[in-house]
Amino acid sequence: MHLTTATRPDIAFTVSYVSRFMDKPQVEHWMSVKRIVRYLHGSKSHGICFKLDDKMDFYGYSDAYWAGNHVNRKST
C-alpha cells in the first residue's frame, strides 16, 4: 500500500500512520487497512493526471531513515 501514496496523495498520511503498526498489528489496525482498501475501491477514478507536453521533468525522493530508533528498531 505504501507505493500507492505516490499516485494517491489523499491516502499518504493514513497509510504512513497505519504502517507504524506493522510489527504487531491489532484488530483496529486491520480494520483501518480494510477501510483504506474500501476507500480506494470506491474512488478508482481519483488520481494524478499529467498532460502530454514537450518537456516533462520528474523528481524523486527517498526515505533512507529505516529503523532510526536504535532502542526498539522502529522508525517514526
Residue, then its C-alpha position, 0 to 999 in steps of 0.5 A: m500500500h505504501l507505493t500507492t501514496a505516490t499516485r494517491p496523495d489523499i491516502a499518504f498520511t493514513v497509510s504512513y500512520v497505519s504502517r507504524f503498526m506493522d510489527k504487531p498489528q491489532v484488530e483496529h489496525w486491520m480494520s483501518v487497512k480494510r477501510i483504506v482498501r474500501y476507500l480506494h475501491g470506491s474512488k478508482s477514478h481519483g488520481i494524478c493526471f499529467k498532460l502530454d507536453d514537450k518537456m516533462d521533468f520528474y523528481g524523486y525522493s527517498d526515505a533512507y531513515w529505516a529503523g532510526n530508533h536504535v532502542n526498539r528498531k522502529s522508525t517514526 
